[in-house]
């Protein structure tokens, strides 16, 4: 029986970008998480 060994890494943010509608967080493993800025009202209505 073969066992697939998977290395589990903690996701770490590398960069974050915000525009008028979207929050994007780039992770060190190459993934990008996108979410509507409306989920974060303090950011959405905050000043630059």
CNS distance restraints for C-alpha pairs under 8 A (distance, minus, plus):
assign (resid  11 and name CA) (resid  27 and name CA) 6.45 0.50 0.50
assign (resid  11 and name CA) (resid  28 and name CA) 7.09 0.50 0.50
assign (resid  11 and name CA) (resid  29 and name CA) 7.39 0.50 0.50
assign (resid  12 and name CA) (resid  27 and name CA) 5.52 0.50 0.50
assign (resid  12 and name CA) (resid  28 and name CA) 5.76 0.50 0.50
assign (resid  12 and name CA) (resid  29 and name CA) 7.99 0.50 0.50
assign (resid  13 and name CA) (resid  25 and name CA) 6.48 0.50 0.50
assign (resid  13 and name CA) (resid  26 and name CA) 5.90 0.50 0.50
assign (resid  13 and name CA) (resid  27 and name CA) 4.49 0.50 0.50
assign (resid  13 and name CA) (resid  28 and name CA) 6.15 0.50 0.50
assign (resid  14 and name CA) (resid  25 and name CA) 7.46 0.50 0.50
assign (resid  14 and name CA) (resid  26 and name CA) 5.55 0.50 0.50
assign (resid  14 and name CA) (resid  27 and name CA) 5.16 0.50 0.50
assign (resid  14 and name CA) (resid  28 and name CA) 5.42 0.50 0.50
assign (resid  15 and name CA) (resid  25 and name CA) 5.85 0.50 0.50
assign (resid  15 and name CA) (resid  26 and name CA) 5.17 0.50 0.50
assign (resid  15 and name CA) (resid  27 and name CA) 7.14 0.50 0.50
assign (resid  16 and name CA) (resid  23 and name CA) 7.31 0.50 0.50
assign (resid  16 and name CA) (resid  24 and name CA) 5.63 0.50 0.50
assign (resid  16 and name CA) (resid  25 and name CA) 4.39 0.50 0.50
assign (resid  16 and name CA) (resid  26 and name CA) 6.18 0.50 0.50
assign (resid  17 and name CA) (resid  23 and name CA) 5.97 0.50 0.50
assign (resid  17 and name CA) (resid  24 and name CA) 5.14 0.50 0.50
assign (resid  17 and name CA) (resid  25 and name CA) 6.47 0.50 0.50
assign (resid  18 and name CA) (resid  22 and name CA) 5.82 0.50 0.50
assign (resid  18 and name CA) (resid  23 and name CA) 4.71 0.50 0.50
assign (resid  18 and name CA) (resid  24 and name CA) 6.37 0.50 0.50
assign (resid  18 and name CA) (resid  37 and name CA) 7.92 0.50 0.50
assign (resid  19 and name CA) (resid  23 and name CA) 6.80 0.50 0.50
assign (resid  20 and name CA) (resid  37 and name CA) 7.38 0.50 0.50
assign (resid  20 and name CA) (resid  44 and name CA) 7.23 0.50 0.50
assign (resid  21 and name CA) (resid  36 and name CA) 5.95 0.50 0.50
assign (resid  21 and name CA) (resid  37 and name CA) 5.21 0.50 0.50
assign (resid  21 and name CA) (resid  38 and name CA) 7.17 0.50 0.50
assign (resid  21 and name CA) (resid  44 and name CA) 7.84 0.50 0.50
assign (resid  22 and name CA) (resid  34 and name CA) 6.88 0.50 0.50
assign (resid  22 and name CA) (resid  35 and name CA) 5.91 0.50 0.50
assign (resid  22 and name CA) (resid  36 and name CA) 4.69 0.50 0.50
assign (resid  22 and name CA) (resid  37 and name CA) 4.73 0.50 0.50
assign (resid  23 and name CA) (resid  34 and name CA) 5.81 0.50 0.50
assign (resid  23 and name CA) (resid  35 and name CA) 5.41 0.50 0.50
assign (resid  23 and name CA) (resid  36 and name CA) 6.14 0.50 0.50
assign (resid  23 and name CA) (resid  37 and name CA) 5.48 0.50 0.50
assign (resid  24 and name CA) (resid  32 and name CA) 6.68 0.50 0.50
assign (resid  24 and name CA) (resid  33 and name CA) 5.63 0.50 0.50
assign (resid  24 and name CA) (resid  34 and name CA) 4.53 0.50 0.50
assign (resid  24 and name CA) (resid  35 and name CA) 6.60 0.50 0.50
assign (resid  25 and name CA) (resid  32 and name CA) 5.62 0.50 0.50
assign (resid  25 and name CA) (resid  33 and name CA) 5.17 0.50 0.50
assign (resid  25 and name CA) (resid  34 and name CA) 6.60 0.50 0.50
assign (resid  26 and name CA) (resid  30 and name CA) 6.84 0.50 0.50
assign (resid  26 and name CA) (resid  31 and name CA) 6.08 0.50 0.50
assign (resid  26 and name CA) (resid  32 and name CA) 4.39 0.50 0.50
assign (resid  26 and name CA) (resid  33 and name CA) 6.45 0.50 0.50
assign (resid  27 and name CA) (resid  31 and name CA) 5.34 0.50 0.50
assign (resid  27 and name CA) (resid  32 and name CA) 5.95 0.50 0.50
assign (resid  27 and name CA) (resid  33 and name CA) 7.79 0.50 0.50
assign (resid  35 and name CA) (resid  39 and name CA) 7.56 0.50 0.50
assign (resid  37 and name CA) (resid  41 and name CA) 7.21 0.50 0.50
assign (resid  37 and name CA) (resid  43 and name CA) 7.16 0.50 0.50
assign (resid  37 and name CA) (resid  44 and name CA) 5.78 0.50 0.50
assign (resid  38 and name CA) (resid  44 and name CA) 6.26 0.50 0.50
assign (resid  40 and name CA) (resid  44 and name CA) 6.13 0.50 0.50
assign (resid  41 and name CA) (resid  45 and name CA) 5.96 0.50 0.50
assign (resid  42 and name CA) (resid  46 and name CA) 5.73 0.50 0.50
